[in-house]
């Protein structure tokens, strides 16, 4: 018997407490029997079973959480794909999990699979067992597994989940690839400005002072900037680091994330890409839920978080509220202001024909193609801005350094 600290979601809000149970899975079953949805369950250690643990010298030493390898989205995608293959071949779920546990190289995922097996052997549903590992399986993954259990279509659900996670990984790789070149250029420009301010300008400043030349305005600005950077450089870095930490903390708050995600959608160039990528994830996940037999309102609850943008999630939640009041899906979607007219028209046609899931899939494909095209041309859109900025920087440096040199001859004649 062990003692666990749990956080669960009930009909009247979040519930926290401490309870003794044989295992985390058993406690999860008890909470579900009470109408609570377990969110996190953490062990506080054994209550009175220390004598039954065997020799302390032979007991395995648990690694701290910091040193345990993380379960990456790629691992979860392969897990879902392999489960689909094993189910298709007629392998029972316990035997399938045992086989995956033996072959996986990730020790954290191996422990998760062992816990899933034990929970299933104890009579706990697979979705409830996965809910005990929120860092590995997100809410959408668990909700879809629950749908598969209720409909008897787990094989198909795991196939679609693997495709969904693969799409997510592809989108992230595309964004990283598109931003790699602009990021490198900006970092190089910042580094060059630092070297010029700290090393180049002070050397020229000493020459100009020794000759007594009357410095032009661009040179005075460069010298003043260089002196300020040298005198207060560490203070500037400290202030910038503090501002970054404050911004990062603020962005993690619910209010801060909502404001930041809303601003991100309005940013030039990247705003449209972020919006389309988020809506592509949402529409594909929404279509997957509807095709799997999830009711419309429940589907919106489950897939709202897949947009990965707090502002869009809020708009989707408002869309669900309008649907619960009896409004059609197309009108509720139009009220959010985030869908294009063509997409709204396709949703309206889907409602009339009863093919909302198929048309939403097409909407997701359309958004995906637009995002891919935008990402391919992102460097071309950013390059003119970088060239103008670099040209302005070079012009200022040239004027500041070479203008005084034109007067060096007359200054030298005076001496």
C-alpha positions as CSV (number, residue, x, y, z in Angstrom):
1,X,0.0,0.0,0.0
2,X,1.3,3.4,-1.0
3,X,0.2,7.0,-0.4
4,X,-0.5,9.1,-3.5
5,X,-1.1,12.8,-4.0
6,X,-3.7,13.3,-6.8
7,X,-5.2,16.1,-8.8
8,X,-8.5,15.3,-10.5
9,X,-11.2,17.2,-12.5
10,X,-14.7,17.0,-11.2
11,X,-18.1,18.5,-12.2
12,X,-17.5,21.5,-9.9
13,X,-13.8,22.1,-10.7
14,X,-10.4,20.8,-9.8
15,X,-10.0,18.5,-6.8
16,X,-6.8,17.8,-4.9
17,X,-6.1,15.3,-2.2
18,X,-4.0,12.5,-0.7
19,X,-5.2,8.9,-0.6
20,X,-3.7,5.4,0.1
21,X,-4.0,2.8,-2.7
22,X,-2.4,-0.3,-3.9
23,X,-1.2,1.4,-7.1
24,X,-1.7,4.5,-9.2
25,X,-3.9,2.5,-11.5
26,X,-6.1,1.4,-8.6
27,X,-6.4,5.0,-7.4
28,X,-7.3,6.1,-10.9
29,X,-10.1,3.5,-11.0
30,X,-11.4,4.7,-7.6
31,X,-11.4,8.3,-8.7
32,X,-13.2,7.5,-12.0
33,X,-15.8,5.5,-10.0
34,X,-16.5,8.7,-8.0
35,X,-17.0,10.7,-11.3
36,X,-13.6,12.3,-11.2
37,X,-11.1,12.5,-14.1
38,X,-7.6,12.0,-12.8
39,X,-5.1,14.5,-14.1
40,X,-1.9,13.7,-12.1
41,X,-1.2,11.1,-9.6
42,X,2.2,11.1,-7.7
43,X,3.5,8.6,-5.3
44,X,4.5,9.8,-1.8
45,X,6.1,6.5,-1.0
46,X,5.0,3.3,0.7
47,X,2.9,3.5,3.8
48,X,3.7,0.3,5.7
49,X,5.1,-2.1,3.2
50,X,8.8,-1.5,3.7
51,X,9.3,-5.0,5.1
52,X,7.9,-6.7,2.0
53,X,10.2,-4.9,-0.5
54,X,13.0,-7.5,-0.1
55,X,16.7,-6.7,0.5
56,X,17.5,-3.1,0.2
57,X,20.9,-3.9,-1.4
58,X,19.2,-5.7,-4.3
59,X,16.5,-3.1,-4.8
60,X,16.9,-1.1,-8.1
61,X,17.9,2.5,-7.7
62,X,15.5,4.9,-9.4
63,X,17.0,7.6,-11.4
64,X,16.0,11.2,-10.7
65,X,13.4,12.6,-13.2
66,X,16.1,15.0,-14.6
67,X,18.3,12.1,-15.8
68,X,15.5,10.0,-17.3
69,X,15.3,10.1,-21.1
70,X,12.2,11.9,-22.4
71,X,9.6,10.2,-24.6
72,X,9.6,12.2,-27.8
73,X,6.7,12.6,-30.2
74,X,8.6,10.4,-32.6
75,X,8.5,7.6,-30.0
76,X,4.8,8.0,-29.5
77,X,4.2,8.0,-33.2
78,X,6.2,4.7,-33.6
79,X,4.3,3.3,-30.6
80,X,0.9,4.0,-32.2
81,X,2.1,2.7,-35.6
82,X,3.4,-0.5,-34.1
83,X,0.3,-1.1,-32.1
84,X,-1.8,-0.7,-35.2
85,X,0.4,-3.2,-37.0
86,X,0.1,-5.7,-34.2
87,X,-3.6,-5.3,-33.8
88,X,-4.0,-5.8,-37.6
89,X,-2.1,-9.0,-37.3
90,X,-4.5,-10.2,-34.5
91,X,-2.0,-9.9,-31.6
92,X,-3.8,-9.4,-28.2
93,X,-3.2,-6.1,-26.5
94,X,-1.3,-7.5,-23.5
95,X,1.0,-9.5,-25.7
96,X,1.5,-6.5,-28.1
97,X,2.5,-4.3,-25.2
98,X,4.9,-6.9,-23.8
99,X,6.5,-7.2,-27.2
100,X,6.9,-3.4,-27.6
101,X,8.3,-3.2,-24.0
102,X,11.0,-5.7,-24.9
103,X,12.0,-4.0,-28.2
104,X,11.9,-0.3,-27.2
105,X,15.3,1.3,-26.4
106,X,13.8,4.2,-24.4
107,X,13.9,3.3,-20.7
108,X,11.2,5.8,-19.8
109,X,8.8,4.4,-22.4
110,X,9.7,0.9,-21.3
111,X,8.5,1.8,-17.8
112,X,5.4,3.3,-19.2
113,X,4.5,0.2,-21.2
114,X,5.1,-1.9,-18.1
115,X,2.7,0.2,-16.1
116,X,0.1,0.0,-19.0
117,X,0.4,-3.8,-18.9
118,X,-0.1,-4.0,-15.1
119,X,-3.1,-1.6,-15.3
120,X,-4.7,-3.7,-18.0
121,X,-4.1,-6.9,-16.1
122,X,-5.8,-5.2,-13.1
123,X,-8.9,-4.4,-15.1
124,X,-8.2,-0.7,-15.9
125,X,-9.1,0.6,-19.4
126,X,-6.2,1.5,-21.7
127,X,-7.3,5.1,-21.9
128,X,-7.4,5.4,-18.1
129,X,-4.0,3.9,-17.8
130,X,-2.6,6.3,-20.4
131,X,-4.1,9.2,-18.5
132,X,-1.6,8.4,-15.7
133,X,1.2,9.5,-18.0
134,X,0.3,13.0,-19.3
135,X,3.8,13.8,-20.3
136,X,3.8,11.0,-22.7
137,X,0.2,10.9,-23.9
138,X,-1.6,14.2,-24.4
139,X,-5.4,14.8,-23.8
140,X,-6.2,14.4,-27.5
141,X,-4.4,11.0,-27.7
142,X,-6.2,9.7,-24.6
143,X,-9.6,11.0,-25.9
144,X,-9.2,9.2,-29.2
145,X,-8.1,6.0,-27.5
146,X,-11.3,6.2,-25.3
147,X,-13.3,6.6,-28.5
148,X,-11.6,3.5,-30.0
149,X,-12.4,1.5,-26.9
150,X,-16.1,2.6,-27.0
151,X,-16.5,1.9,-30.7
152,X,-14.3,-1.2,-30.9
153,X,-12.1,0.5,-33.5
154,X,-8.8,0.7,-31.7
155,X,-6.9,-0.6,-34.7
156,X,-8.1,2.3,-36.9
157,X,-7.7,4.9,-34.1
158,X,-4.0,4.0,-33.6
159,X,-3.4,4.2,-37.4
160,X,-4.9,7.7,-37.5
161,X,-3.1,8.8,-34.4
162,X,0.2,7.8,-35.9
163,X,-0.6,9.8,-39.1
164,X,-1.7,12.8,-37.0
165,X,1.6,12.8,-35.0
166,X,3.6,12.4,-38.2
167,X,1.8,15.4,-39.6
168,X,2.7,17.4,-36.5
169,X,6.3,16.4,-36.7
170,X,6.5,17.3,-40.4
171,X,5.0,20.8,-39.7
172,X,7.5,21.5,-37.0
173,X,10.5,20.4,-39.1
174,X,9.3,22.6,-42.0
175,X,9.1,25.6,-39.6
176,X,12.6,25.0,-38.2
177,X,14.0,24.5,-41.7
178,X,12.5,27.8,-42.9
179,X,13.7,29.8,-39.9
180,X,17.2,28.3,-39.9
181,X,18.7,30.7,-42.5
182,X,17.2,34.0,-41.2
183,X,18.1,33.1,-37.6
184,X,21.7,32.5,-38.6
185,X,21.9,35.8,-40.5
186,X,20.5,37.7,-37.6
187,X,22.9,36.1,-35.1
188,X,25.8,36.9,-37.4
189,X,24.7,40.5,-37.7
190,X,24.3,40.9,-33.9
191,X,27.8,39.3,-33.5
192,X,29.3,41.7,-36.1
193,X,27.8,44.7,-34.4
194,X,29.2,43.6,-31.0
195,X,32.7,43.1,-32.4
196,X,32.6,46.5,-34.2
197,X,31.4,48.3,-31.1
198,X,33.9,46.8,-28.7
199,X,37.0,46.5,-30.9
200,X,36.9,48.5,-34.2
201,X,35.3,51.8,-33.2
202,X,37.5,52.3,-30.1
203,X,40.6,51.9,-32.3
204,X,39.4,54.5,-34.8
205,X,38.3,56.8,-31.9
206,X,41.9,56.9,-30.6
207,X,43.3,57.8,-34.0
208,X,40.7,60.6,-34.5
209,X,41.4,62.0,-31.0
210,X,45.2,62.1,-31.5
211,X,44.8,64.0,-34.8
212,X,42.3,66.5,-33.3
213,X,39.9,66.1,-36.2
214,X,36.4,67.5,-36.0
215,X,34.3,64.4,-36.1
216,X,31.1,64.3,-38.2
217,X,27.7,63.4,-36.6
218,X,27.7,59.7,-37.7
219,X,31.1,59.2,-36.2
220,X,30.1,60.9,-33.0
221,X,27.0,58.6,-32.8
222,X,29.2,55.5,-33.3
223,X,31.8,56.6,-30.8
224,X,29.1,57.4,-28.2
225,X,27.4,54.0,-28.8
226,X,30.8,52.2,-28.5
227,X,31.7,54.0,-25.3
228,X,28.3,53.3,-23.8
229,X,28.5,49.6,-24.8
230,X,32.0,49.2,-23.3
231,X,31.1,51.0,-20.1
232,X,27.7,49.3,-19.5
233,X,27.9,46.2,-21.6
234,X,27.4,43.7,-18.7
235,X,24.5,45.8,-17.4
236,X,22.9,45.8,-20.8
237,X,23.3,42.0,-21.0
238,X,21.8,41.6,-17.5
239,X,18.8,43.8,-18.3
240,X,18.2,41.9,-21.6
241,X,18.5,38.6,-19.7
242,X,16.1,39.8,-17.0
243,X,13.6,41.1,-19.6
244,X,13.8,37.7,-21.4
245,X,13.1,35.8,-18.2
246,X,10.2,38.1,-17.3
247,X,8.7,37.7,-20.8
248,X,9.1,34.0,-20.7
249,X,7.4,33.8,-17.3
250,X,4.6,36.1,-18.4
251,X,4.1,34.1,-21.6
252,X,3.5,30.9,-19.5
253,X,0.6,32.6,-17.5
254,X,-2.9,32.1,-19.0
255,X,-3.4,35.8,-19.6
256,X,0.1,36.3,-21.0
257,X,-0.2,33.3,-23.4
258,X,-3.6,34.5,-24.6
259,X,-2.2,38.0,-25.4
260,X,1.0,36.7,-26.9
261,X,-0.7,34.1,-29.1
262,X,-3.1,36.8,-30.3
263,X,-0.2,39.1,-31.2
264,X,1.6,36.3,-32.9
265,X,-1.3,35.7,-35.3
266,X,-1.1,39.5,-36.3
267,X,2.6,39.6,-36.9
268,X,3.6,40.4,-40.5
269,X,4.9,37.4,-42.6
270,X,4.9,34.8,-39.8
271,X,1.3,35.5,-38.5
272,X,-0.4,34.0,-41.5
273,X,1.8,30.9,-41.4
274,X,1.2,30.3,-37.7
275,X,-2.6,30.8,-38.2
276,X,-2.8,28.4,-41.1
277,X,-0.6,25.8,-39.5
278,X,-2.7,25.9,-36.3
279,X,-5.9,25.6,-38.2
280,X,-4.5,22.8,-40.3
281,X,-3.8,20.8,-37.1
282,X,-7.3,21.7,-35.7
283,X,-9.3,20.7,-38.9
284,X,-7.4,17.4,-39.3
285,X,-7.9,16.5,-35.7
286,X,-11.6,17.6,-35.8
287,X,-12.2,15.5,-38.9
288,X,-10.5,12.5,-37.2
289,X,-12.7,12.8,-34.2
290,X,-15.9,13.1,-36.2
291,X,-15.0,10.2,-38.4
292,X,-14.4,8.1,-35.3
293,X,-17.9,8.7,-34.1
294,X,-17.3,11.4,-31.5
295,X,-20.3,13.8,-31.0
296,X,-19.7,17.3,-32.3
297,X,-19.6,19.1,-29.0
298,X,-17.3,16.5,-27.4
299,X,-15.1,16.5,-30.5
300,X,-14.6,20.3,-30.2
301,X,-13.6,19.9,-26.5
302,X,-11.1,17.3,-27.3
303,X,-9.4,18.9,-30.3
304,X,-9.5,22.6,-29.2
305,X,-6.0,22.2,-27.7
306,X,-4.5,20.8,-30.9
307,X,-4.4,24.3,-32.4
308,X,-1.5,24.9,-30.1
309,X,-2.5,28.6,-29.8
310,X,-4.4,29.9,-26.8
311,X,-6.2,32.6,-28.8
312,X,-7.5,30.1,-31.4
313,X,-8.4,27.7,-28.6
314,X,-10.5,30.4,-27.0
315,X,-12.2,31.1,-30.4
316,X,-12.9,27.3,-30.9
317,X,-14.4,27.1,-27.3
318,X,-16.7,30.0,-28.2
319,X,-17.7,28.2,-31.4
320,X,-18.6,25.1,-29.3
321,X,-20.7,27.3,-27.0
322,X,-22.6,28.7,-30.0
323,X,-23.2,25.2,-31.3
324,X,-24.6,24.1,-27.9
325,X,-27.1,27.0,-28.2
326,X,-28.4,25.4,-31.4
327,X,-26.4,27.4,-34.1
328,X,-25.2,25.5,-37.1
329,X,-21.5,24.7,-37.4
330,X,-20.9,27.0,-40.3
331,X,-22.5,30.0,-38.6
332,X,-20.6,29.3,-35.4
333,X,-17.3,28.9,-37.3
334,X,-18.0,32.2,-39.1
335,X,-18.4,34.0,-35.7
336,X,-14.8,33.2,-34.7
337,X,-13.4,35.3,-37.5
338,X,-10.4,32.9,-38.0
339,X,-11.6,30.8,-41.0
340,X,-11.4,32.0,-44.6
341,X,-14.6,32.4,-46.7
342,X,-13.8,29.3,-48.8
343,X,-13.3,27.2,-45.7
344,X,-16.6,28.4,-44.3
345,X,-18.3,27.5,-47.5
346,X,-16.9,24.0,-47.5
347,X,-18.1,23.5,-43.9
348,X,-21.6,24.7,-44.9
349,X,-21.6,22.3,-47.8
350,X,-20.5,19.5,-45.4
351,X,-23.4,20.2,-43.1
352,X,-25.9,20.0,-45.9
353,X,-24.4,16.8,-47.4
354,X,-23.5,15.1,-44.1
355,X,-19.8,15.0,-45.1
356,X,-18.3,17.4,-42.6
357,X,-15.4,15.1,-41.7
358,X,-14.4,14.6,-45.3
359,X,-14.6,18.2,-46.2
360,X,-12.7,19.2,-43.0
361,X,-10.0,16.8,-44.1
362,X,-9.9,18.7,-47.4
363,X,-9.7,21.9,-45.5
364,X,-6.8,20.6,-43.5
365,X,-5.0,19.5,-46.7
366,X,-5.6,23.0,-48.2
367,X,-4.2,24.7,-45.2
368,X,-1.2,22.3,-45.2
369,X,-0.4,23.0,-48.8
370,X,-0.6,26.8,-48.2
371,X,1.7,26.5,-45.1
372,X,4.2,24.4,-47.1
373,X,4.2,27.0,-49.9
374,X,4.6,29.9,-47.4
375,X,7.4,28.1,-45.6
376,X,9.2,27.5,-48.9
377,X,9.0,31.2,-49.8
378,X,9.6,32.4,-46.2
379,X,13.3,32.9,-46.8
380,X,12.5,34.8,-50.0
381,X,10.1,37.1,-48.1
382,X,12.6,37.7,-45.3
383,X,15.7,38.2,-47.5
384,X,14.7,41.7,-48.7
385,X,14.2,42.9,-45.1
386,X,17.6,41.5,-44.0
387,X,19.3,43.0,-47.1
388,X,17.8,46.5,-46.3
389,X,18.8,46.2,-42.7
390,X,22.3,45.0,-43.5
391,X,22.7,47.8,-46.1
392,X,21.6,50.4,-43.5
393,X,24.1,49.1,-41.0
394,X,26.9,49.1,-43.5
395,X,26.0,52.6,-44.6
396,X,26.1,53.9,-41.1
397,X,29.4,52.2,-40.4
398,X,30.9,53.5,-43.7
399,X,29.8,57.0,-43.0
400,X,31.0,56.9,-39.4
401,X,34.4,55.4,-40.2
402,X,35.3,56.9,-43.6
403,X,33.9,60.4,-43.4
404,X,36.6,61.5,-40.8
405,X,39.3,59.9,-42.9
406,X,38.6,62.4,-45.7
407,X,39.6,65.1,-43.2
408,X,42.7,63.3,-41.9
409,X,44.9,65.1,-44.4
410,X,43.9,68.6,-43.3
411,X,44.0,67.5,-39.6
412,X,47.6,66.2,-40.1
413,X,48.7,69.4,-41.8
414,X,47.6,71.4,-38.7
415,X,50.0,69.4,-36.6
